[in-house]
Amino acid sequence: MSDTERFADSDESDWGQLDAVLTGAMEATGASVGLLYLLPPGEQVLSLAVVSGVSLGIAAPWARIPLEAPVPVAVAMRRQRFVWLASQEEMARQYPRVGVVLPYDFRLAAAPVVVGGTARGGIVLLWPTEHPPRLTPRERHAVGGSCRRASRVLRQAADNGRPLLPQDEPRLLRSRGPGRPEPEQAAAYEFAERLPVGCCSLNVDGAIVFLNSAAADLVGADAETLLGTRPWESLPWLYDPVFEDRYRAAVISRQPVAFTARRPPDTSLYFRLFPGENGVSVHITPAAAEHTAPSADRHPPKAERPASAAALYHLTHLAAVLSEAVGVADVVELVADQLVPAFGPGALALMTAEEGRLHVAGHRGYPAELMARFDGVPLTSDTPVTNVLSAGVPAFFPNFAELERAHPPAVHQDGMAAWAFLPLHASGRVIGTLVLAYDQPHPFTPPERALLTSLAGLIAQALDRARLYDTQRQLAHSLQTGLLPHRLASVPSLEVAARYLPAGRGMDIGGDFYDLIRSGRSSAAAAIGDVQGHNTTAAALMGQVRTAVHTHATAGVSPGEILARTNRLLIDLDTGLFTSCLYAHLDLPRREVHLATAGHPPPLLRHPDGRTETLELPPGLLLGVEADTDYTTVAFPFEPGSVLALYTDGLVETPGVDIGVSTAALARRLAEAGDQDLEDLATTLTAPTVQHTPPTDDIALLLLRPTAGRLSQEAGPPSS
C-alpha cells in the first residue's frame, strides 16, 4: 500500500470515528436528528460536517453558519455552554431566524466540542415533542460525553498531521434498518399488496422507494414511473409547497401529519404521513367528508410547477440573514452560503457598477484569475453582465447556444453550461448584477425565474445598505485615524505600548482615545478616555478632548486641575455628550505617578515583584456634566519594572458579568503574564480568546513601564 493510500485510509478512519460519535449521541439520547459542525482554526464560519436523520436538502440552509450568528450551535460555541430549547415558542422567542425557517415543534440541544480550551465544533440534536421538556441527567451526560469523544478525535487527527477539515458536502449518515431476512421481506410485500388502501414509503430525501398497487391506482400513475421520484415533483396535482411542507414537518418534528389533495378532475385523497428514522410511511385513502380540508378545494394547478417549499424557505432564510449583514463582504459570504446549497449553481459572482466600470464584489466557485478579467471592465462593453446592467432586465440562458445567440461576441470562458444574469435594483436604479452559473444545462422555469428575481431584489437592498455602511465606516475610520496619535512620544527610561481595537459590530468607530505627552526631560503625562457614542460626532469630540488635555498638560498643573479645565471646555462646547477620562503624571525621578479620574475605570498597577492591584481613586464626575466640578489627585509609587495599565471599559465589560469581577480577572491576567515585552503583553491582554463574545464596545489600552536609569531630579506636578 502506498503512503497516499495509507493516509487516505487513516483519514477515512478518523471520519468514521466522528460519524460514530454522532450516531452514538443519537442512540444514547433517543434523538431523531443529529448535526455535527466543525470550525477550522483561524476561521469564523461553522461548516456542517455530518448529518443524520434529515436530508441534505433540509439541512442546506444551515450548512455554513457564521460564528457570530444568532443560531443555537453558534451561541453554544461562543459561550462554551449547553443550549436547550424545549419548544417552538422558545425557539421563536430566542432565535427568530431559526423559527422562521423551521416552523415546526421539536426540542433541540446544542453543545460545543472544545479542543485545548477553544471551541472547534458543535453537536446539535433534535427530539420530537414526545420527549420530556427537559433532558434527564443521563441524557445530558451522554451529550457531554459525545462532545468529549469528538474532541479526542479532532485532537488525535491533528496530532497525527491530518486535521479533520469540512468537506465540500456534509457526510449523510443513513440507518441500516431492521435488516429483515428475504422471506420476511416477501411476506411484507404481499401483505401491503393485499391491502385495499394505498401504502407508500419515502426515504429521508422524500423519494418513493415502495408503493403498493392500491396507492398507484389512487394517485392515477404507474408505479414504475413513480419509484425514485418525490411525489410533489412527479405528480402534477401535488405541485404545491403546502404538500412538500407537510413532509418536511413530519421529518423534522417526527410527528404524524395529514393533508388532503384533489386529484383531477374530482377525486379527493387523504394522506397520512408517519415519520421514522429511515423515512416516512404514507397511508392514502379516498377523503371522507370530515377529512376534507381547504387544500382539497384548490383549483387544478397550472402547467408550470410552482416554487417548492424548500425554495420558499430558502428565500425566507436568505431574507433573515441578509437583514443582519453589515458590510459588502458580509453580503457576499451570506449570499454564497445560502444560494449555492439551495439552488445548485456551480459558481456565482456578485458584481457592482462603480464609476463607469464593473467591480467584482465577491465570487464563489470561479477561479480568481477569471474574475480578474472582468474586474474593471467598462460598462460600455458588450457582455451579458453589462447588458443586464444597462437594460435592468434578467437574462436566463439554459445552455451556451442560447447565450451565444443572444450575444454573438460571447466566448465560453468559464466552462459552465447554463447562466442566470440578475440585475440588482435598489433605490430606483441598477447597482449591480448577480451571476449564477450551472455545471449542466438548466431549464429555467417561469416560477424559478420569478423566485431568482425575488432573491436578486433582496440581495440588492442588502447590498445597497452594505455599500453605504462601508462608505460611512471608511469615512469614520479615516477621521478617527487622523485624530489618534500616529506614534507615542519617546520618553527616556519609559517603555510604552498601546492598542486600539474597534467593536465587533457597528461603525467600527467610537470615542476612545489615549495619549502620551512628554512634559519634561524625565517626566511625562498619559491620558486615556472614552467619549459617549459610536459615530463621527463622538470621534470629532474625542479629538477636541484629546487636544485640550494635551494643551493643558504643558501648563504645569496637577492632574485634577487638568481634568477640571477640560471639563469646563466641554461644558462651553455644549455637545450633550459626556466623557470619561483618566490622567496620569509620571514623575520618573521620584518614582511616583499622580492620578486623577473623571468616571473612568480604575488603572491597574503590577509591582516589580508581580503583585498586582487595582488603584482606587476618588471617582469624579464625567467630563461635560457639571461646570464646577473638582477632581482629586492621588499619588502612588511607580518603581522601575512596574507596569501601569490604563484601559477603557470595552476591555472589561461583558454582558451579564459584574464589571468588578471582569476588572479583577484583567488584573489576574496582568499578574500571570510575567515580565513580557510590553508589545507582547498588550497583545496578551487584548487577545480575542480572552473575550467569550465579540466586543460590543471599542477597546483602548495603554501600558507604561519605567526602566532603571539615572534621571535628573525635576519638580513633580503641583499638588491639588
Residue, then its C-alpha position, 0 to 999 in steps of 0.5 A: m500500500s502506498d503512503t497516499e493510500r495509507f493516509a487516505d485510509s487513516d483519514e477515512s478512519d478518523w471520519g468514521q470515528l466522528d460519524a460514530v460519535l454522532t450516531g452514538a449521541m443519537e442512540a444514547t439520547g433517543a434523538s431523531v436528528g443529529l448535526l455535527y459542525l466543525l470550525p477550522p482554526g483561524e476561521q469564523v464560519l461553522s461548516l456542517a460536517v455530518v448529518s443524520g436523520v434529515s436530508l441534505g436538502i433540509a439541512a442546506p440552509w444551515a450548512r455554513i453558519p457564521l460564528e457570530a450568528p444568532v443560531p443555537v450551535a453558534v451561541a453554544m460555541r461562543r459561550q462554551r455552554f449547553v443550549w436547550l430549547a424545549s419548544q417552538e415558542e422558545m425557539a421563536r422567542q430566542y432565535p427568530r431566524v431559526g423559527v422562521v425557517l423551521p416552523y415546526d415543534f421539536r426540542l433541540a440541544a446544542a453543545p460545543v466540542v472544545v479542543g485545548g480550551t477553544a471551541r472547534g465544533g458543535i453537536v446539535l440534536l433534535w427530539p420530537t415533542e414526545h420527549p420530556p421538556r427537559l433532558t434527564p441527567r443521563e441524557r445530558h451526560a451522554v451529550g457531554g460525553s459525545c462532545r468529549r469523544a469528538s474532541r479526542v478525535l479532532r485532537q488525535a487527527a491533528d496530532n497525527g498531521r491530518p486535521l479533520l477539515p469540512q468537506d465540500e458536502p456534509r457526510l449523510l449518515r443513513s440507518r441500516g434498518p431492521g435488516r429483515p431476512e428475504p422471506e420476511q421481506a416477501a411476506a411484507y410485500e404481499f401483505a401491503e399488496r393485499l391491502p385495499v388502501g394505498c401504502c407508500s414509503l419515502n426515504v429521508d430525501g422524500a423519494i418513493v422507494f415502495l408503493n403498493s398497487a392500491a396507492a398507484d391506482l389512487v394517485g392515477a400513475d404507474a408505479e414504475t414511473l413513480l419509484g425514485t421520484r418525490p411525489w410533489e415533483s412527479l405528480p402534477w396535482l401535488y405541485d404545491p409547497v403546502f404538500e412538500d411542507r407537510y413532509r418536511a414537518a413530519v421529518i423534522s418534528r417526527q410527528p404524524v401529519a395529514f393533508t388532503a389533495r384533489r386529484p383531477p378532475d374530482t377525486s379527493l385523497y387523504f394522506r397520512l404521513f408517519p415519520g421514522e428514522n429511515g423515512v416516512s410511511v404514507h397511508i392514502t385513502p379516498a377523503a371522507a367528508e370530515h377529512t376534507a380540508p381547504s387544500a382539497d378545494r384548490h383549483p387544478p394547478k397550472a402547467e408550470r410547477p410552482a416554487s417548492a417549499a424548500a425554495l420558499y424557505h430558502l428565500t425566507h432564510l436568505a431574507a433573515v440573514l441578509s437583514e443582519a449583514v453589515g458590510v459588502a463582504d458580509v453580503v457576499e459570504l451570506v449570499a454564497d452560503q445560502l444560494v449555492p446549497a439551495f439552488g445548485p449553481g456551480a459558481l456565482a459572482l456578485m458584481t457592482a457598477e462603480e464609476g463607469r466600470l464593473h467591480v467584482a464584489g465577491h465570487r464563489g466557485y470561479p477561479a480568481e484569475l477569471m474574475a480578474r478579467f472582468d474586474g474593471v471592465p467598462l460598462t460600455s462593453d458588450t457582455p451579458v453582465t453589462n447588458v443586464l446592467s444597462a437594460g435592468v432586465p434578467a437574462f436566463f440562458p439554459n445552455f451556451a447556444e442560447l447565450e451565444r445567440a443572444h450575444p454573438p461576441a460571447v466566448h465560453q470562458d468559464g466552462m459552465a453550461a447554463w447562466a442566470f444574469l440578475p440585475l440588482h435594483a435598489s433605490g430606483r436604479v441598477i447597482g449591480t448584477l448577480v451571476l449564477a452559473y450551472d455545471q449542466p444545462h438548466p431549464f429555467t422555469p417561469p416560477e424559478r425565474a420569478l423566485l431568482t428575481s425575488l432573491a436578486g431584489l433582496i440581495a440588492q437592498a442588502l447590498d445597497r445598505a452594505r455599500l453605504y455602511d462601508t462608505q460611512r465606516q471608511l469615512a469614520h475610520s479615516l477621521q478617527t485615524g487622523l485624530l489618534p496619535h500616529r506614534l507615542a512620544s519617546v520618553p527616556s527610561l519609559e517603555v510604552a505600548a498601546r492598542y486600539l481595537p474597534a467593536g465587533r459590530g457597528m461603525d467600527i468607530g467610537g470615542d476612545f482615545y489615549d495619549l502620551i505627552r512628554s512634559g519634561r526631560s524625565s517626566a511625562a503625562a498619559a491620558i486615556g478616555d472614552v467619549q459617549g457614542h459610536n459615530t463621527t460626532a463622538a470621534a470629532l469630540m474625542g479629538q477636541v478632548r484629546t487636544a485640550v488635555h494635551t494643551h493643558a498638560t504643558a501648563g504645569v498643573s496637577p492632574g485634577e486641575i487638568l481634568a477640571r479645565t477640560n471639563r469646563l471646555l466641554i461644558d462651553l462646547d455644549t455637545g450633550l455628550f459626556t466623557s470619561c477620562l483618566y490622567a496620569h503624571l509620571d514623575l520618573p525621578r521620584r518614582e511616583v505617578h499622580l492620578a486623577t479620574a473623571g468616571h473612568p475605570p480604575p488603572l491597574l498597577r503590577h509591582p516589580d515583584g508581580r503583585t498586582e492591584t487595582l488603584e482606587l481613586p476618588p471617582g469624579l464626575l464625567l467630563g461635560v456634566e457639571a461646570d464646577t466640578d473638582y477632581t482629586t489627585v492621588a499619588f502612588p509609587f511607580e518603581p522601575g519594572s512596574v507596569l501601569a495599565l490604563y484601559t477603557d471599559g470595552l476591555v472589561e465589560t461583558p454582558g451579564v458579568d459584574i464589571g468588578v469581577s471582569t476588572a479583577a480577572l484583567a488584573r489576574r491576567l496582568a499578574e500571570a503574564g510575567d515580565q513580557d515585552l510590553e508589545d507582547l503583553a498588550t497583545t496578551l491582554t487584548a487577545p480575542t480568546v480572552q473575550h467569550t463574545p465579540p466586543t460590543d464596545d471599542i477597546a483602548l489600552l495603554l501600558l507604561r513601564p519605567t526602566a532603571g536609569r539615572l534621571s535628573q531630579e525635576a519638580g513633580p506636578p503641583s499638588s491639588 
